[in-house]
Amino acid sequence: MARARAAFPVGLYGTLLLALCWLLLPELLRPVERLLLGIACLPQRFLSHAGGQPALAAEPHARARLFELRRGLWQRSREHDVERARPLLAAGLEPLPCRVRQAQRRGGHGQPCELVLDRSYEELAGCSDLVTCGDVLLGFLARPGVGAAEKDRPADPARVLLLNHPFSREVAARVQLADGVDLNCVVGPAAIVDPAPMRTTLHDDPYRAARLQRGDAAVRTLALDAPWIGAVPAGLLVGHTRIWGYDTGGDTLTIGLYVATPFDPRAVPQVVLWQSVAGLAPDDREPARAPARAFALPDGTGGRWLVTAKVALPDGAAVVQDGVCLGTVRAVAFGQALCTSFAASRHAWSLWLLPDDPRLSPQGLYGQVAFADAATAWFQLHGDDQRLPAGFLFTGGNGAYCPAGLLIGRAEPDLDVHLLRIALPARAGAQQVEVVVGGT
């Protein structure tokens, strides 16, 4: 028995148990991981200070050009979003554009069902609960202490409950069919496992609804005759129909009539709220930034840096130089962070495209970098392929510390590979940068 106890590999099993805990409870051991990574980065930090290269500031005309591009992005997005929401303008409401921080929580069809805005509930207290993007009804503004926002406080960032949210209101709608006779129904959230984010119920002609064979019909809001406090104006786009059923060899035995959203909620960089009286102005405040230095790491691609600052850096914060977003960071100890460039990233991004053609509205995109070289990244969109115009690419809503409106680079469609080709600025050596450390 004594020999058996001595031969038991306590150290091996203890190490395996620790590794298992690290995998199953990453948040619990995250501070230890950051401390160890911070210690490992200290030699690189001191060596970089000794042999770093001086960084030059952007020329005045480059800064002026960037300011002009961003001003055009805000102005054109507001004009196009407000111009297409005519039912709300006709109701006498005043528009208030708000940037989106991020999309979160899974709702119908597994899509995100909440948008977090860059304004608090207190700031939006005088707004209607209707939230739109162009002529699309996205959902409803949550209220602190009520329903899904029961634990929210008035000072917290406001949340939008999209139409596929379990707590979202149902809306009366009409399906615009090809024969010219509309099908009236009620649209509400679908389940996570359903084939589309929303589902229709209470059809005014159930037999006709069960005989539908083709989808892609526009679904728009329908005004109810009885006035009530939660009324929705008629004419706002909800989505397009999706038929779900059995294929019987030519015809489809329809089981359910669903509604697909016009675009991915993660691709929405800005929404419009509506005020009964014009009070709040569009928010042009810049997020808080901390000065820092970025030192290139020898990873073989030039796409990663060690970022050092005098303050603690948050996870997911954008690293900015002369208004251009270089990438996002993963924080470690001692005011350090590891930055991965946009080109070297492998996670999905929410982006905002400003077309060169002034007649086109800015477009929200969602996808990830497929591959890249030293000066170019090829971006692949999630979902259906789109024919995108050439223009300038900005960040969308990628979290509290990566706000919308940071320039990524020049973008053009690459027809050979059906991807978006993005020209990136060249970066080398030590860089004077800024890191976003606070919201607007």
Secondary structure per residue as TSV (DSSP state, phi and psi in degrees):
chain	resnum	aa	ss	phi	psi
A	1	M	-	360.0	-40.0
A	2	A	H	-64.6	-42.4
A	3	R	H	-65.7	-36.4
A	4	A	H	-65.4	-41.2
A	5	R	H	-65.5	-37.6
A	6	A	H	-68.3	-30.9
A	7	A	H	-84.1	-10.9
A	8	F	S	-66.7	124.1
A	9	P	-	-78.4	77.6
A	10	V	H	-61.1	-43.5
A	11	G	H	-62.9	-41.7
A	12	L	H	-63.9	-49.1
A	13	Y	H	-68.7	-31.9
A	14	G	H	-65.1	-41.0
A	15	T	H	-65.7	-41.3
A	16	L	H	-65.0	-37.8
A	17	L	H	-65.5	-41.1
A	18	L	H	-63.6	-41.9
A	19	A	H	-64.0	-37.8
A	20	L	H	-65.2	-42.6
A	21	C	H	-62.9	-37.0
A	22	W	H	-64.0	-37.3
A	23	L	H	-75.9	-39.7
A	24	L	H	-82.7	-27.6
A	25	L	-	-126.6	65.8
A	26	P	T	-64.8	-36.1
A	27	E	T	-67.4	-31.5
A	28	L	T	-66.9	-37.7
A	29	L	S	-101.4	8.8
A	30	R	H	-60.3	-41.9
A	31	P	H	-59.6	-37.1
A	32	V	H	-66.2	-42.0
A	33	E	H	-62.2	-42.6
A	34	R	H	-64.4	-39.8
A	35	L	H	-63.1	-45.7
A	36	L	H	-65.5	-40.7
A	37	L	H	-65.9	-38.0
A	38	G	H	-62.4	-41.0
A	39	I	H	-65.4	-41.5
A	40	A	H	-65.1	-27.0
A	41	C	H	-86.5	-13.5
A	42	L	H	-60.2	-44.6
A	43	P	H	-59.4	-41.9
A	44	Q	H	-62.7	-35.1
A	45	R	H	-65.8	-45.8
A	46	F	H	-68.5	-39.8
A	47	L	H	-65.3	-37.2
A	48	S	H	-67.1	-38.0
A	49	H	H	-63.9	-34.4
A	50	A	H	-73.8	-33.9
A	51	G	H	-121.0	24.3
A	52	G	-	-73.3	162.2
A	53	Q	-	-105.8	144.2
A	54	P	-	-68.8	144.2
A	55	A	-	-105.9	141.4
A	56	L	-	-102.1	144.9
A	57	A	-	-77.2	158.4
A	58	A	-	-68.2	148.6
A	59	E	-	-70.6	154.8
A	60	P	H	-57.3	-38.2
A	61	H	H	-69.3	-29.9
A	62	A	H	-68.9	-41.2
A	63	R	H	-65.7	-38.5
A	64	A	H	-65.4	-39.2
A	65	R	H	-65.1	-41.3
A	66	L	H	-64.2	-42.9
A	67	F	H	-61.7	-39.6
A	68	E	H	-64.9	-41.0
A	69	L	H	-63.9	-44.8
A	70	R	H	-66.0	-40.2
A	71	R	H	-63.1	-39.4
A	72	G	H	-65.2	-35.9
A	73	L	H	-62.2	-49.9
A	74	W	H	-63.1	-46.1
A	75	Q	H	-65.7	-47.3
A	76	R	H	-68.4	-36.8
A	77	S	H	-65.7	-39.5
A	78	R	H	-67.3	-43.0
A	79	E	H	-62.3	-47.2
A	80	H	H	-70.4	-39.1
A	81	D	H	-65.2	-40.3
A	82	V	H	-77.6	-38.2
A	83	E	H	-61.9	-36.2
A	84	R	H	-83.2	-12.9
A	85	A	-	-93.3	58.4
A	86	R	H	-67.1	-34.3
A	87	P	H	-59.2	-34.3
A	88	L	H	-78.6	-34.8
A	89	L	H	-64.4	-39.0
A	90	A	H	-65.6	-25.1
A	91	A	T	-81.0	0.7
A	92	G	T	84.0	16.5
A	93	L	-	-90.3	151.4
A	94	E	E	-103.5	132.1
A	95	P	E	-77.4	149.3
A	96	L	E	-139.0	99.0
A	97	P	E	-67.9	138.8
A	98	C	E	-135.3	135.0
A	99	R	E	-78.4	150.5
A	100	V	E	-97.0	131.9
A	101	R	E	-81.4	-47.8
A	102	Q	E	-168.2	159.7
A	103	A	E	-104.0	142.0
A	104	Q	E	-149.6	171.1
A	105	R	E	60.3	135.6
A	106	R	E	-87.0	132.1
A	107	G	-	-121.9	-143.0
A	108	G	G	-56.3	136.5
A	109	H	G	65.4	12.0
A	110	G	G	77.7	4.0
A	111	Q	-	-78.6	155.2
A	112	P	E	-57.8	143.8
A	113	C	E	-125.1	6.9
A	114	E	E	-134.4	142.2
A	115	L	E	-117.2	131.9
A	116	V	E	-99.0	125.7
A	117	L	E	-95.5	168.2
A	118	D	E	-92.0	12.2
A	119	R	E	-122.1	156.2
A	120	S	E	-89.2	167.5
A	121	Y	T	-60.5	-37.3
A	122	E	T	-60.0	-44.2
A	123	E	T	-65.9	-29.7
A	124	L	T	-101.6	18.7
A	125	A	T	-62.8	-28.9
A	126	G	T	-91.5	10.1
A	127	C	E	-95.7	152.0
A	128	S	E	-66.4	164.4
A	129	D	E	-86.2	-1.5
A	130	L	E	-75.2	134.5
A	131	V	E	-129.0	126.6
A	132	T	E	-128.0	166.3
A	133	C	E	-141.8	103.9
A	134	G	T	67.4	-129.3
A	135	D	T	-97.2	14.5
A	136	V	E	-98.6	129.0
A	137	L	E	-81.7	110.0
A	138	L	E	-80.5	-43.1
A	139	G	E	169.2	-148.8
A	140	F	E	-133.4	144.0
A	141	L	E	-71.7	127.0
A	142	A	-	-72.0	159.2
A	143	R	-	-119.2	132.4
A	144	P	T	-61.6	134.7
A	145	G	T	85.5	4.2
A	146	V	S	-126.4	130.7
A	147	G	G	58.6	-125.3
A	148	A	G	-65.5	-21.0
A	149	A	G	-102.4	30.1
A	150	E	T	-60.3	-34.7
A	151	K	T	-94.9	0.3
A	152	D	-	-77.8	149.6
A	153	R	-	-106.4	158.9
A	154	P	T	-58.6	-27.4
A	155	A	T	-83.8	-6.3
A	156	D	S	-75.1	156.2
A	157	P	E	-58.6	136.1
A	158	A	E	-69.3	149.7
A	159	R	E	-119.4	145.0
A	160	V	E	-108.5	125.7
A	161	L	E	-89.7	108.9
A	162	L	E	-68.8	166.6
A	163	L	T	-65.8	-17.0
A	164	N	T	-95.5	12.1
A	165	H	S	-78.6	138.7
A	166	P	T	-57.1	-27.9
A	167	F	T	-98.5	5.5
A	168	S	-	-73.8	152.7
A	169	R	-	-72.4	147.8
A	170	E	-	-81.0	151.7
A	171	V	E	-127.2	144.3
A	172	A	E	-75.1	137.7
A	173	A	E	-147.4	165.7
A	174	R	E	-128.7	136.5
A	175	V	E	-94.0	119.1
A	176	Q	-	-85.5	97.8
A	177	L	-	-88.1	162.2
A	178	A	T	-67.2	-26.7
A	179	D	T	-79.3	0.1
A	180	G	S	87.2	-6.1
A	181	V	-	-103.4	114.6
A	182	D	-	-73.8	152.4
A	183	L	E	-109.4	114.5
A	184	N	E	-86.2	144.2
A	185	C	E	-161.6	-177.0
A	186	V	E	-118.6	132.1
A	187	V	E	-107.8	128.8
A	188	G	E	-140.4	176.7
A	189	P	E	-67.5	142.7
A	190	A	-	-94.7	176.7
A	191	A	-	-83.4	164.8
A	192	I	T	-60.0	-35.8
A	193	V	T	-86.9	-1.3
A	194	D	S	-73.6	159.0
A	195	P	S	-76.8	-2.0
A	196	A	S	-153.1	160.5
A	197	P	S	-67.5	-28.3
A	198	M	E	-129.5	157.6
A	199	R	E	-132.2	144.6
A	200	T	E	-95.8	146.1
A	201	T	E	-142.7	173.4
A	202	L	S	51.1	52.3
A	203	H	-	-68.0	142.8
A	204	D	S	-74.6	-16.4
A	205	D	S	-136.6	82.2
A	206	P	H	-58.7	-36.5
A	207	Y	H	-64.0	-43.1
A	208	R	H	-65.9	-38.7
A	209	A	H	-63.8	-35.0
A	210	A	H	-76.2	-12.8
A	211	R	T	-101.9	2.6
A	212	L	-	-66.7	136.4
A	213	Q	-	-113.7	-21.1
A	214	R	-	-124.1	142.9
A	215	G	-	-99.5	-155.8
A	216	D	-	67.7	18.5
A	217	A	-	-82.1	139.5
A	218	A	E	-68.1	138.3
A	219	V	E	-116.9	119.4
A	220	R	E	-123.8	154.7
A	221	T	E	-64.4	151.7
A	222	L	-	-125.1	127.1
A	223	A	-	-76.8	135.0
A	224	L	-	-86.1	149.9
A	225	D	S	-67.9	-38.8
A	226	A	S	-80.2	120.0
A	227	P	-	-71.0	135.5
A	228	W	-	-149.9	164.6
A	229	I	T	-66.4	-24.7
A	230	G	T	-101.2	24.2
A	231	A	-	-65.0	146.1
A	232	V	-	-115.0	130.5
A	233	P	-	-62.2	151.8
A	234	A	T	-78.8	152.0
A	235	G	T	100.1	-5.6
A	236	L	-	-80.8	138.5
A	237	L	E	-75.2	131.9
A	238	V	E	-100.3	-40.5
A	239	G	E	166.2	-155.2
A	240	H	E	-132.5	147.8
A	241	T	E	-72.3	149.3
A	242	R	E	-130.8	125.6
A	243	I	E	-89.9	132.8
A	244	W	E	-125.7	124.1
A	245	G	E	-178.8	-162.4
A	246	Y	E	-99.1	140.2
A	247	D	E	-87.1	115.2
A	248	T	-	-102.5	22.8
A	249	G	S	85.9	52.4
A	250	G	S	132.0	-52.5
A	251	D	S	-105.5	161.7
A	252	T	E	-109.7	126.4
A	253	L	E	-83.4	100.2
A	254	T	E	-72.0	127.9
A	255	I	E	-103.0	-41.6
A	256	G	E	-144.7	148.2
A	257	L	E	-111.5	112.4
A	258	Y	E	-109.8	169.7
A	259	V	E	-129.8	124.7
A	260	A	E	-96.6	141.7
A	261	T	-	-70.6	151.6
A	262	P	S	-66.0	-24.7
A	263	F	S	-154.8	164.1
A	264	D	-	-69.2	128.7
A	265	P	G	-58.1	-26.5
A	266	R	G	-72.6	-11.0
A	267	A	G	-97.4	9.7
A	268	V	-	-95.7	107.6
A	269	P	-	-87.6	-18.9
A	270	Q	E	-151.0	142.3
A	271	V	E	-124.8	170.1
A	272	V	E	-121.5	125.0
A	273	L	E	-101.8	165.4
A	274	W	E	-129.5	128.2
A	275	Q	E	-104.9	142.3
A	276	S	S	-70.9	-30.9
A	277	V	S	-133.8	133.0
A	278	A	-	-62.4	115.4
A	279	G	-	-132.6	-56.7
A	280	L	-	-84.0	142.8
A	281	A	-	-99.3	158.9
A	282	P	-	-55.1	141.6
A	283	D	-	-83.7	111.3
A	284	D	-	-107.4	14.4
A	285	R	-	-69.9	146.1
A	286	E	-	-93.2	144.7
A	287	P	-	-69.3	154.9
A	288	A	-	-67.4	137.3
A	289	R	E	-129.2	151.2
A	290	A	E	-117.8	134.1
A	291	P	E	-66.6	145.1
A	292	A	E	-155.1	172.6
A	293	R	E	-125.0	141.0
A	294	A	E	-117.3	127.9
A	295	F	E	-115.7	128.3
A	296	A	E	-64.6	134.9
A	297	L	-	-95.7	144.6
A	298	P	-	-78.2	68.3
A	299	D	S	-95.3	-0.9
A	300	G	S	90.5	-12.6
A	301	T	S	-117.9	-16.3
A	302	G	S	72.8	19.2
A	303	G	-	-106.1	8.9
A	304	R	E	-136.0	145.1
A	305	W	E	-134.7	155.5
A	306	L	E	-96.7	120.1
A	307	V	E	-106.6	129.3
A	308	T	E	-123.7	139.1
A	309	A	E	-146.1	172.7
A	310	K	S	-91.7	0.9
A	311	V	S	-128.0	162.5
A	312	A	-	-69.5	135.3
A	313	L	-	-102.0	133.9
A	314	P	-	-81.4	152.1
A	315	D	T	-62.7	140.7
A	316	G	T	78.6	6.6
A	317	A	-	-72.7	143.0
A	318	A	E	-79.6	137.7
A	319	V	E	-99.6	122.9
A	320	V	E	-122.1	136.9
A	321	Q	E	-134.0	118.2
A	322	D	T	54.0	38.1
A	323	G	T	84.2	-4.1
A	324	V	E	-100.2	130.9
A	325	C	E	-80.8	117.1
A	326	L	E	-81.9	-34.5
A	327	G	E	166.9	-162.7
A	328	T	E	-126.5	161.6
A	329	V	E	-112.6	158.1
A	330	R	E	-118.0	115.3
A	331	A	E	-73.2	142.9
A	332	V	-	-128.1	-169.3
A	333	A	S	-80.5	168.3
A	334	F	T	62.8	39.0
A	335	G	T	67.0	25.5
A	336	Q	E	-113.5	160.1
A	337	A	E	-156.8	153.2
A	338	L	E	-102.6	119.5
A	339	C	E	-101.1	129.9
A	340	T	E	-107.9	127.0
A	341	S	E	-67.2	163.4
A	342	F	T	-58.5	-42.4
A	343	A	T	-66.5	-34.5
A	344	A	T	-89.2	-5.6
A	345	S	-	-71.5	152.2
A	346	R	-	-124.4	8.4
A	347	H	S	-97.3	165.0
A	348	A	-	-76.8	148.4
A	349	W	E	-123.1	144.6
A	350	S	E	-97.7	122.8
A	351	L	E	-126.6	168.8
A	352	W	E	-136.9	118.1
A	353	L	E	-101.3	125.1
A	354	L	E	-101.7	102.2
A	355	P	E	-65.0	151.8
A	356	D	S	-66.2	-34.2
A	357	D	S	-71.7	115.0
A	358	P	T	-65.4	-14.7
A	359	R	T	-79.2	-16.5
A	360	L	S	-91.9	144.2
A	361	S	-	-82.8	151.8
A	362	P	-	-59.0	144.1
A	363	Q	E	-118.3	135.7
A	364	G	E	-84.6	137.9
A	365	L	E	-127.7	155.6
A	366	Y	E	-144.5	127.1
A	367	G	E	177.0	-158.0
A	368	Q	E	-150.2	164.1
A	369	V	E	-72.0	124.7
A	370	A	E	-81.1	-46.8
A	371	F	E	-162.1	165.9
A	372	A	E	-156.8	161.3
A	373	D	-	-125.6	-161.4
A	374	A	S	-65.0	-30.0
A	375	A	S	-123.4	-4.9
A	376	T	E	-140.3	143.0
A	377	A	E	-125.2	141.3
A	378	W	E	-107.2	121.6
A	379	F	E	-105.2	130.2
A	380	Q	E	-109.6	126.3
A	381	L	E	-80.4	146.9
A	382	H	S	-82.6	144.2
A	383	G	S	89.7	-151.4
A	384	D	S	-67.7	146.7
A	385	D	-	-67.4	139.8
A	386	Q	-	-125.2	144.2
A	387	R	-	-89.5	101.1
A	388	L	-	-95.7	145.2
A	389	P	-	-81.6	166.9
A	390	A	-	-75.8	150.3
A	391	G	E	174.4	-160.7
A	392	F	E	-108.3	140.5
A	393	L	E	-107.1	131.9
A	394	F	E	-123.5	163.4
A	395	T	E	-70.7	150.2
A	396	G	-	-103.9	-143.8
A	397	G	-	-88.1	100.3
A	398	N	-	-118.0	26.8
A	399	G	-	119.1	171.7
A	400	A	T	-64.5	-26.8
A	401	Y	T	-110.8	12.6
A	402	C	S	-134.7	76.2
A	403	P	-	-73.1	165.2
A	404	A	T	-72.4	146.8
A	405	G	T	103.2	7.3
A	406	L	-	-90.1	129.3
A	407	L	E	-67.5	134.1
A	408	I	E	-99.4	-50.6
A	409	G	E	164.3	-175.9
A	410	R	E	-82.0	134.5
A	411	A	E	-125.3	139.2
A	412	E	E	-141.4	146.0
A	413	P	E	-70.7	135.2
A	414	D	E	-104.1	100.6
A	415	L	T	-69.4	-22.3
A	416	D	T	-67.9	-37.9
A	417	V	T	-114.8	2.9
A	418	H	T	57.3	41.7
A	419	L	E	-127.4	170.2
A	420	L	E	-97.9	117.3
A	421	R	E	-90.2	125.2
A	422	I	E	-117.3	121.3
A	423	A	E	-84.1	124.1
A	424	L	-	-107.8	145.6
A	425	P	-	-68.1	144.4
A	426	A	-	-75.7	135.7
A	427	R	-	-133.8	136.3
A	428	A	-	-154.4	154.9
A	429	G	S	68.9	-158.6
A	430	A	-	-77.9	142.7
A	431	Q	E	-130.6	133.8
A	432	Q	E	-82.5	118.3
A	433	V	E	-131.8	177.3
A	434	E	E	-128.7	145.8
A	435	V	E	-120.8	131.6
A	436	V	E	-70.8	122.2
A	437	V	-	-121.4	1.8
A	438	G	S	-157.7	157.2
A	439	G	-	-79.3	-179.8
A	440	T	-	-71.2	360.0
